[in-house]
Amino acid sequence: MMNSFILTEDFISKLVRLSVATSSKLRGQHKGSHRSHRFGSSLDFSDYREYAMGDDVRQVDWNVYARTEKYFIKRFLDEQEMRVHILLDSSRSMGEEKKWLFARQIASALGFMVLNRDDRLSFSALEEEIIFRKKGAAYRKAFLQMVANMPDASFKGSFARNGIKALPKDCTVLFVVTDGLEPLGEWEHFFRKLPHFSGDVRCIQIVTEEELHPPYTGDIRLIDVESDEELNVSMSNKVLEDYQKGREQHEKAFHAICSRFGIKTIQLVADDGIERAVFHHLLKNRWIQ
């Protein structure tokens, strides 16, 4: 059953068991469902250390003192929230119906997982202002509804040039959802800056089967959705081979740029569907757990 959230009820029920995985250091003073490597005052006991001048005497374990006649302090794991931002490419190249639906489904699924774990989620799509910023499971439905109600992707401009404006200053994990079709020089400028915003940046490249294997034959007119430029082409094996070669070179260079700046990448095919994307690709690559 497909509801107004663009995700089925059955799929949403499966997402409840999942969460975003990260090895990045958690920050923030608010309680969450994750354990940082710091020690604090949660109820989860870690170990002991010897008492030192200035320590809170209330943390002394008197049972241990009774056995050893030495003062030891209890240490507890600190609970901290994960802060996740999802930046969705809403430029015109993302506007193909199947691609845009799939991209929003990916964003919805990731955001749901974050909020379901009582972590902090922010979301933007080429606006200068963050269009969603909430924490906790109480906002799951509001987020799913907001993404489902987004207008068609129609931003007239470069995602790579404008995406930085839509990012928060600091987050644990940053997801970038895009088709990656803009010039490589613009991507290099964009990705170079992302490590300043997060220690764990991940780029999800959305493609369609039609982009991977164009089904066209004969004389056709191609229209660039970004620039509206038109090109008349007679489709032939040579034209298709040149297209495939150019696409593969672009993707190889795109992923190489990401790798250079420590950005993880994954390519998802919209035609494969959201369930395969999440439960096979994202889970297999340990982006979620």
Backbone hydrogen bonds in HBPLUS format (Angstrom, degrees):
<---DONOR---> <-ACCEPTOR-->    atom                        ^
c    i                          cat <-CA-CA->   ^        H-A-AA   ^      H-
h    n   atom  resd res      DA  || num        DHA   H-A  angle D-A-AA Bond
n    s   type  num  typ     dist DA aas  dist angle  dist       angle   num
A0006-ILE N   A0003-ASN O   3.25 MM   3  5.89 166.7  2.27 125.6 125.4     1
A0012-ILE N   A0008-THR O   2.99 MM   4  6.27 163.3  2.02 153.6 158.0     2
A0013-SER N   A0009-GLU O   3.00 MM   4  6.22 153.4  2.07 146.3 153.1     3
A0014-LYS N   A0010-ASP O   3.28 MM   4  6.59 137.0  2.47 137.6 147.9     4
A0014-LYS N   A0011-PHE O   3.05 MM   3  5.20 130.4  2.30  99.0 112.3     5
A0015-LEU N   A0011-PHE O   3.11 MM   4  6.47 142.1  2.26 145.6 156.4     6
A0015-LEU N   A0012-ILE O   3.10 MM   3  5.07 123.9  2.43  94.5 108.9     7
A0017-ARG N   A0014-LYS O   3.34 MM   3  6.05 156.5  2.40 115.8 120.1     8
A0018-LEU N   A0015-LEU O   2.91 MM   3  5.28 162.1  1.94 117.0 123.1     9
A0289-GLN N   A0019-SER O   2.80 MM 270  5.49 155.2  1.86 157.1 164.7    10
A0021-ALA N   A0287-TRP O   3.05 MM 266  5.43 165.9  2.07 122.4 125.9    11
A0080-GLN N   A0034-HIS O   3.11 MM  46  5.75 161.9  2.15 147.8 153.5    12
A0036-SER N   A0078-ASP O   3.19 MM  42  5.93 168.5  2.20 169.4 172.3    13
A0078-ASP N   A0038-ARG O   3.39 MM  40  5.82 162.0  2.43 135.5 131.0    14
A0040-GLY N   A0076-PHE O   2.79 MM  36  5.54 145.4  1.90 142.4 152.3    15
A0077-LEU N   A0044-ASP O   2.96 MM  33  5.72 154.8  2.03 164.0 169.3    16
A0046-SER N   A0075-ARG O   2.75 MM  29  5.48 161.8  1.78 158.0 151.7    17
A0075-ARG N   A0047-ASP O   2.80 MM  28  5.36 147.4  1.90 175.8 169.8    18
A0049-ARG N   A0073-ILE O   3.09 MM  24  5.38 143.6  2.22 141.5 152.1    19
A0073-ILE N   A0049-ARG O   2.69 MM  24  5.38 169.5  1.70 172.2 172.2    20
A0051-TYR N   A0071-TYR O   2.96 MM  20  5.34 163.3  1.98 133.1 131.0    21
A0055-ASP N   A0052-ALA O   2.99 MM   3  5.78 161.9  2.03 150.7 151.7    22
A0059-GLN N   A0056-ASP O   2.97 MM   3  5.72 164.9  1.99 121.2 126.1    23
A0060-VAL N   A0057-VAL O   3.15 MM   3  5.33 165.5  2.17 107.6 111.8    24
A0074-LYS N   A0059-GLN O   3.16 MM  15  5.88 162.5  2.19 152.5 154.1    25
A0061-ASP N   A0072-PHE O   2.98 MM  11  5.95 159.2  2.02 163.6 168.8    26
A0065-TYR N   A0061-ASP O   3.17 MM   4  6.53 153.7  2.25 142.5 150.3    27
A0066-ALA N   A0062-TRP O   2.95 MM   4  6.10 148.4  2.05 138.7 146.2    28
A0067-ARG N   A0064-VAL O   3.11 MM   3  5.21 130.2  2.37  97.3 110.4    29
A0068-THR N   A0064-VAL O   2.88 MM   4  6.05 152.3  1.96 153.4 161.8    30
A0069-GLU N   A0065-TYR O   2.56 MM   4  4.51 147.0  1.67 132.6 138.9    31
A0120-ARG N   A0082-MET O   2.97 MM  38  6.24 153.0  2.04 163.9 169.6    32
A0172-THR N   A0083-ARG O   2.65 MM  89  5.02 132.6  1.87 133.9 150.0    33
A0173-VAL N   A0083-ARG O   3.21 MM  90  6.59 156.7  2.27 143.3 148.7    34
A0084-VAL N   A0120-ARG O   2.91 MM  36  6.30 163.6  1.94 169.6 168.1    35
A0122-SER N   A0084-VAL O   2.94 MM  38  6.39 151.7  2.02 157.7 163.4    36
A0085-HIS N   A0173-VAL O   3.00 MM  88  6.49 158.8  2.04 159.4 165.9    37
A0175-PHE N   A0085-HIS O   2.86 MM  90  6.21 170.1  1.86 166.5 168.8    38
A0086-ILE N   A0122-SER O   2.99 MM  36  6.49 150.8  2.08 145.4 153.1    39
A0124-SER N   A0086-ILE O   3.04 MM  38  6.51 157.0  2.10 162.7 165.2    40
A0087-LEU N   A0175-PHE O   2.82 MM  88  6.09 171.0  1.82 162.5 164.9    41
A0177-VAL N   A0087-LEU O   2.89 MM  90  6.20 170.0  1.90 164.0 166.4    42
A0088-LEU N   A0124-SER O   2.93 MM  36  6.32 167.0  1.94 159.6 160.9    43
A0089-ASP N   A0177-VAL O   2.84 MM  88  5.93 162.6  1.87 172.2 174.4    44
A0155-PHE N   A0090-SER O   3.01 MM  65  5.85 166.9  2.02 150.9 146.6    45
A0094-MET N   A0091-SER O   2.97 MM   3  5.74 158.2  2.02 122.6 129.4    46
A0095-GLY N   A0092-ARG O   3.00 MM   3  5.13 162.9  2.03 109.9 114.7    47
A0100-TRP N   A0096-GLU O   2.88 MM   4  5.96 169.6  1.89 170.3 173.8    48
A0101-LEU N   A0097-GLU O   3.07 MM   4  6.14 162.3  2.10 148.8 153.5    49
A0102-PHE N   A0098-LYS O   3.10 MM   4  6.18 164.6  2.12 142.9 147.6    50
A0103-ALA N   A0099-LYS O   2.87 MM   4  6.04 162.0  1.90 151.9 157.1    51
A0104-ARG N   A0100-TRP O   3.09 MM   4  6.22 157.8  2.14 143.2 148.6    52
A0105-GLN N   A0101-LEU O   2.91 MM   4  6.17 144.5  2.04 145.2 156.2    53
A0106-ILE N   A0102-PHE O   2.92 MM   4  6.24 155.5  1.98 153.2 158.9    54
A0107-ALA N   A0103-ALA O   3.06 MM   4  6.32 162.6  2.09 145.5 150.1    55
A0108-SER N   A0104-ARG O   2.83 MM   4  5.94 155.2  1.89 142.3 149.7    56
A0109-ALA N   A0105-GLN O   2.90 MM   4  6.08 161.4  1.93 149.8 154.2    57
A0110-LEU N   A0106-ILE O   3.03 MM   4  6.24 169.2  2.04 155.8 158.2    58
A0111-GLY N   A0107-ALA O   2.94 MM   4  6.01 166.0  1.96 149.7 154.4    59
A0112-PHE N   A0108-SER O   2.89 MM   4  5.98 156.0  1.95 147.0 153.8    60
A0113-MET N   A0109-ALA O   3.12 MM   4  6.37 160.1  2.17 147.6 151.9    61
A0114-VAL N   A0110-LEU O   3.12 MM   4  6.44 156.8  2.18 150.0 156.0    62
A0115-LEU N   A0111-GLY O   3.03 MM   4  6.27 174.8  2.03 159.8 159.6    63
A0116-ASN N   A0112-PHE O   2.83 MM   4  5.86 154.6  1.90 150.6 158.7    64
A0117-ARG N   A0114-VAL O   3.21 MM   3  5.54 145.1  2.34 104.6 113.8    65
A0119-ASP N   A0114-VAL O   3.21 MM   5  5.49 156.2  2.27 151.7 149.5    66
A0118-ASP N   A0115-LEU O   2.94 MM   3  5.09 153.8  2.01 117.0 117.3    67
A0136-GLY N   A0119-ASP O   3.20 MM  17  5.62 154.8  2.27 149.2 145.8    68
A0121-LEU N   A0134-LYS O   2.79 MM  13  5.56 170.1  1.80 177.3 175.7    69
A0134-LYS N   A0121-LEU O   2.95 MM  13  5.56 147.2  2.06 158.1 166.0    70
A0123-PHE N   A0132-PHE O   2.89 MM   9  5.08 145.0  2.01 145.0 146.9    71
A0131-ILE N   A0123-PHE O   3.09 MM   8  6.07 130.5  2.35 149.9 164.1    72
A0139-TYR N   A0136-GLY O   3.21 MM   3  6.15 171.2  2.22 125.1 127.8    73
A0140-ARG N   A0137-ALA O   3.19 MM   3  5.41 168.3  2.20 118.2 117.3    74
A0143-PHE N   A0139-TYR O   3.07 MM   4  6.22 155.2  2.13 148.3 154.0    75
A0144-LEU N   A0140-ARG O   3.01 MM   4  6.30 169.7  2.02 156.6 159.0    76
A0145-GLN N   A0141-LYS O   2.89 MM   4  6.01 160.4  1.93 150.9 156.4    77
A0146-MET N   A0142-ALA O   2.99 MM   4  6.09 153.4  2.06 140.2 147.6    78
A0147-VAL N   A0143-PHE O   3.02 MM   4  6.30 164.8  2.04 159.9 162.0    79
A0148-ALA N   A0144-LEU O   3.03 MM   4  6.14 157.6  2.08 143.7 150.6    80
A0149-ASN N   A0145-GLN O   3.02 MM   4  6.14 141.7  2.17 143.2 152.6    81
A0150-MET N   A0147-VAL O   3.24 MM   3  5.31 165.1  2.26 105.4 109.6    82
A0162-ASN N   A0158-SER O   3.09 MM   4  6.15 142.9  2.23 140.1 149.6    83
A0163-GLY N   A0159-PHE O   2.74 MM   4  5.36 139.7  1.90 154.0 158.3    84
A0165-LYS N   A0162-ASN O   3.23 MM   3  5.85 137.9  2.42 114.1 123.0    85
A0166-ALA N   A0163-GLY O   3.00 MM   3  5.50 149.4  2.09 113.6 122.3    86
A0167-LEU N   A0164-ILE O   3.22 MM   3  5.53 161.6  2.26 120.1 118.5    87
A0171-CYS N   A0197-PHE O   3.10 MM  26  6.48 140.1  2.26 161.4 172.0    88
A0174-LEU N   A0200-ASP O   2.93 MM  26  6.30 161.3  1.97 155.8 159.1    89
A0202-ARG N   A0174-LEU O   2.82 MM  28  6.16 163.2  1.85 171.0 172.8    90
A0176-VAL N   A0202-ARG O   2.81 MM  26  6.19 155.0  1.87 159.9 165.4    91
A0204-ILE N   A0176-VAL O   2.72 MM  28  6.01 163.7  1.75 160.8 166.6    92
A0178-THR N   A0204-ILE O   3.00 MM  26  6.31 163.1  2.03 161.4 166.4    93
A0206-ILE N   A0178-THR O   2.73 MM  28  5.90 154.9  1.79 137.7 146.6    94
A0186-GLU N   A0183-PRO O   3.10 MM   3  5.55 128.5  2.37 107.9 119.9    95
A0187-TRP N   A0183-PRO O   3.22 MM   4  6.63 152.6  2.30 146.7 154.9    96
A0188-GLU N   A0184-LEU O   2.92 MM   4  6.18 158.2  1.97 153.6 159.0    97
A0189-HIS N   A0185-GLY O   3.23 MM   4  6.43 158.1  2.28 140.7 145.8    98
A0190-PHE N   A0186-GLU O   3.01 MM   4  6.22 152.9  2.09 144.2 151.8    99
A0191-PHE N   A0187-TRP O   2.79 MM   4  5.94 177.3  1.79 165.3 164.4   100
A0192-ARG N   A0188-GLU O   3.05 MM   4  5.90 147.6  2.16 140.4 148.6   101
A0193-LYS N   A0190-PHE O   3.15 MM   3  5.71 142.8  2.30 110.2 119.0   102
A0194-LEU N   A0191-PHE O   3.27 MM   3  5.22 136.1  2.48  96.6 107.9   103
A0196-HIS N   A0193-LYS O   3.09 MM   3  5.82 156.0  2.15 121.6 128.7   104
A0197-PHE N   A0194-LEU O   2.79 MM   3  5.37 158.3  1.84 122.1 129.2   105
A0264-LYS N   A0201-VAL O   3.08 MM  63  6.42 150.5  2.17 162.9 154.6   106
A0203-CYS N   A0264-LYS O   2.75 MM  61  6.13 167.4  1.76 161.4 164.0   107
A0266-ILE N   A0203-CYS O   3.07 MM  63  6.55 141.4  2.23 163.8 170.1   108
A0205-GLN N   A0266-ILE O   2.86 MM  61  6.14 164.8  1.89 161.3 164.8   109
A0268-LEU N   A0205-GLN O   2.86 MM  63  6.14 163.2  1.89 161.0 165.5   110
A0207-VAL N   A0268-LEU O   3.05 MM  61  6.34 161.2  2.08 159.6 162.7   111
A0270-ALA N   A0207-VAL O   2.81 MM  63  6.11 167.3  1.82 171.9 171.7   112
A0211-GLU N   A0208-THR O   3.07 MM   3  5.26 125.9  2.37  99.3 112.5   113
A0212-LEU N   A0208-THR O   3.09 MM   4  6.46 152.2  2.17 147.9 156.0   114
A0213-HIS N   A0209-GLU O   2.80 MM   4  5.91 161.4  1.83 152.0 157.0   115
A0235-MET N   A0218-GLY O   2.83 MM  17  5.21 162.5  1.86 147.6 142.4   116
A0220-ILE N   A0233-VAL O   2.81 MM  13  5.44 169.7  1.82 166.8 168.2   117
A0233-VAL N   A0220-ILE O   2.81 MM  13  5.44 172.9  1.81 166.9 169.4   118
A0222-LEU N   A0231-LEU O   2.75 MM   9  5.08 167.9  1.77 155.8 152.0   119
A0231-LEU N   A0222-LEU O   2.77 MM   9  5.08 145.8  1.88 149.7 157.1   120
A0224-ASP N   A0229-GLU O   2.84 MM   5  5.26 165.0  1.87 158.1 161.0   121
A0228-ASP N   A0224-ASP O   2.56 MM   4  4.90 141.8  1.70 149.9 157.3   122
A0240-LEU N   A0236-SER O   3.00 MM   4  6.25 165.6  2.02 155.2 158.7   123
A0241-GLU N   A0237-ASN O   2.87 MM   4  6.01 153.9  1.94 145.7 153.3   124
A0242-ASP N   A0238-LYS O   2.92 MM   4  6.13 158.5  1.96 148.9 154.4   125
A0243-TYR N   A0239-VAL O   2.91 MM   4  6.15 152.6  1.99 145.1 153.2   126
A0244-GLN N   A0240-LEU O   2.90 MM   4  6.13 165.2  1.93 150.7 154.1   127
A0245-LYS N   A0241-GLU O   2.94 MM   4  6.11 158.8  1.98 147.0 153.1   128
A0246-GLY N   A0242-ASP O   2.92 MM   4  6.08 161.2  1.96 146.9 151.9   129
A0247-ARG N   A0243-TYR O   2.84 MM   4  6.06 161.6  1.87 155.4 160.7   130
A0248-GLU N   A0244-GLN O   2.93 MM   4  6.04 164.8  1.96 148.9 153.2   131
A0249-GLN N   A0245-LYS O   2.99 MM   4  6.14 155.3  2.06 146.0 152.8   132
A0250-HIS N   A0246-GLY O   3.00 MM   4  6.17 155.9  2.06 145.0 151.5   133
A0251-GLU N   A0247-ARG O   2.95 MM   4  6.20 165.1  1.97 154.1 157.7   134
A0252-LYS N   A0248-GLU O   2.97 MM   4  6.05 161.3  2.00 145.8 151.3   135
A0253-ALA N   A0249-GLN O   3.02 MM   4  6.17 162.2  2.06 145.9 150.6   136
A0254-PHE N   A0250-HIS O   2.79 MM   4  5.94 153.2  1.86 148.3 157.1   137
A0255-HIS N   A0251-GLU O   2.95 MM   4  6.14 167.0  1.97 154.7 156.0   138
A0256-ALA N   A0252-LYS O   3.01 MM   4  6.13 143.6  2.15 138.0 148.8   139
A0257-ILE N   A0253-ALA O   2.96 MM   4  6.19 151.4  2.05 147.9 153.9   140
A0258-CYS N   A0254-PHE O   3.19 MM   4  6.52 160.8  2.23 145.9 150.7   141
A0259-SER N   A0255-HIS O   2.95 MM   4  6.13 162.2  1.98 145.8 150.6   142
A0260-ARG N   A0256-ALA O   2.98 MM   4  6.15 150.9  2.06 144.3 151.8   143
A0261-PHE N   A0258-CYS O   3.13 MM   3  5.48 134.5  2.35 104.1 115.4   144
A0263-ILE N   A0258-CYS O   2.83 MM   5  4.83 164.5  1.85 146.7 141.7   145
A0262-GLY N   A0259-SER O   3.07 MM   3  5.00 165.7  2.09 108.4 109.8   146
A0272-ASP N   A0269-VAL O   2.97 MM   3  5.59 153.1  2.05 117.8 125.5   147
A0273-GLY N   A0270-ALA O   3.14 MM   3  5.75 155.7  2.20 115.7 122.1   148
A0277-ALA N   A0273-GLY O   3.22 MM   4  6.40 157.1  2.28 144.4 151.3   149
A0278-VAL N   A0274-ILE O   3.00 MM   4  6.20 160.4  2.04 152.2 155.7   150
A0279-PHE N   A0275-GLU O   2.85 MM   4  5.80 156.3  1.90 155.8 160.0   151
A0280-HIS N   A0276-ARG O   2.98 MM   4  5.15 135.9  2.18 129.3 135.7   152
A0281-HIS N   A0276-ARG O   3.27 MM   5  6.79 155.8  2.33 154.8 161.6   153
A0282-LEU N   A0277-ALA O   2.94 MM   5  6.29 166.5  1.96 160.4 164.6   154
A0283-LEU N   A0278-VAL O   3.14 MM   5  6.26 139.5  2.31 151.0 161.5   155
A0284-LYS N   A0280-HIS O   2.91 MM   4  5.58 148.9  2.01 131.9 141.9   156
A0285-ASN N   A0281-HIS O   2.99 MM   4  6.07 153.0  2.06 147.5 154.0   157
A0287-TRP N   A0282-LEU O   2.94 MM   5  5.24 155.8  2.00 164.5 163.8   158
A0286-ARG N   A0283-LEU O   3.06 MM   3  4.97 156.9  2.12 102.0 108.1   159
